[in-house]
Amino acid sequence: MTRRTVATLFTLCAALLGAAATLPAAAQEAPVLMMATTTSTDDTGLLDVLAAGFKKDTGIELRWTATGTGKALKLGENCDVDVLLVHAPGAEKKFVAEGFGLNRRETMYNDFVIIGPAADPAAVKGRSVQESLAALRTKQAVFVSRGDNSGTHKMEQELWQKLGQGLPEKEAWYVQTGQGMLTTINVAAERDGYTLTDRGTYIKYESDRGGNPPLKILVEGDAVLLNQYSVIEVNPAKCPKVKHDLAKRYGDWMVSPAGQKLIGDFSLLGKPLFTPNAK
């Protein structure tokens, strides 16, 4: 190889390196933020919208694992993710108090509802939550639970406990799927039964069935059914390799006007699935 050839190759390599350095940020590898979140934010399609908006505004790529809140918090404890978006306030506050999380910030809410067949064999429509659960128990109507330690499952357990008769986990009419919300709703529909769901996932289910699903909202409106979502950064003091700078940027963005607007604008069948409420 001649000196002239070597010089030519050197010049070409230098030019290529220079061109790579001047590529726009979008063409270079984006920093990646890992999140653990609930099935409701994923199943509804909200996360696809938020991830696109977050990347557009910050250049950061959001990737996530959708599971129950209990498992999501465990992923945070195990340092497997950088940030959480979850909906079990009691468990979240314990997570922060034990030093696993930082900056728990409320971002949005919807509510829980009890759904069941239009014929409503247990006659719960329009009754209070406690009256409805008492009727389901008395009539031994099929009730399908997620049974997965998710935020929805935790709420359901709290509601049964308030009846003062313990959890009906050993009853033949009480079915546990160990699955996400949409799967659980579909099992309830197959069994002509009832279940507790968040309204956002129900609207997604309703939309998937052309606005006329077999299971209808029968019980709603009680203050106890509020379903609050919060973003929490995993604590770098517990997890030194966590991308805390990216996690904080995501939390800041979620509570910013841009993030809150995307949440508020997200709808199906003309119905909002979540209500932004960052303070």
Summary of the structure (lengths in Angstrom):
residues: 279
radius of gyration: 23.4
end to end distance: 67.8
largest distance: 93.0
contacts: 915
relative contact order: 0.19
helix: 44%
strand: 24%
